[in-house]
Amino acid sequence: MHKIIIGTPRSGTSFVTKWYANQFPECTALSERRLFEHFEPDYADWPDLGDVEGIDKETQKRIKELPENYIFKMHSGPDMSKYIWEYVYNKPIILVKRKDYLGQFISYGIGWTTFKWYQYADWKMPLAGLNKGQTFTYKKEWFDNLVWRIEDLKKREKYLNIERIVLFEHLPFFPNNGELMIRQNPKSNDEKLNIIENKDEFLKWFKDWVGKWNQ
């Protein structure tokens, strides 16, 4: 048995992968301390980003070493090896999406600001790692990176064998099956926009992208 969860950052993939890991304890949850990102090369024990040949070799090695029963997640990304995509195209996968793109982009900026990408209920820290009254400047490189990931995954969807589509908006209705992550940013988008110092600039980027995306 295997469960492969695919999506984009801040869409709920970590929650969904943890839920399936709880649901199927007979499966090995791969790279759980790295949010199950077993094939994400942006870690110190991988070849340098940009070393395509080295990343391909490490990816092929990890594919070969997969146990019989496993769970992992992956995001679309510019450094992902073609070999892991070829592998997952031939497997049933769970696709995670978020309808609220604005909320996803805001959350992505908060994540890069705090480097807090997930949270459990008993953790003693402010939600999302933001301190009271803290604000941040949204960098264009963060915005462009998430645009790339969303658009890349959309192009790949036609090649995926989709077993199930899970929406971020439906995660609150998942039955509790053990220790699970909680939502980091429960406030409304309007409230969260007020912590972005360059809010008007960010909203222009977003509206321009949405206009092109909906064409």
Sequence and secondary structure as in RCSB ss.txt:
>XXXX:A:sequence
MHKIIIGTPRSGTSFVTKWYANQFPECTALSERRLFEHFEPDYADWPDLGDVEGIDKETQKRIKELPENYIFKMH
SGPDMSKYIWEYVYNKPIILVKRKDYLGQFISYGIGWTTFKWYQYADWKMPLAGLNKGQTFTYKKEWFDNLVWRI
EDLKKREKYLNIERIVLFEHLPFFPNNGELMIRQNPKSNDEKLNIIENKDEFLKWFKDWVGKWNQ
>XXXX:A:secstr
 EEEEEE TTSSHHHHHHHHHHH TTSEETTGGGTT TT   STTS  TT HHHHHHHHHHHHHT  SSEEEEEE
  TT  HHHHHHHHTSEEEEEE S HHHHHHHHHHHHHH     BTT  S GGG  TT  B   HHHHHHHHHHH
HHHHHHGGG EEEEEEEGGGGGGS   SS B  S  S HHHHHTTBTTHHHHHHHHHHHHHHHT 
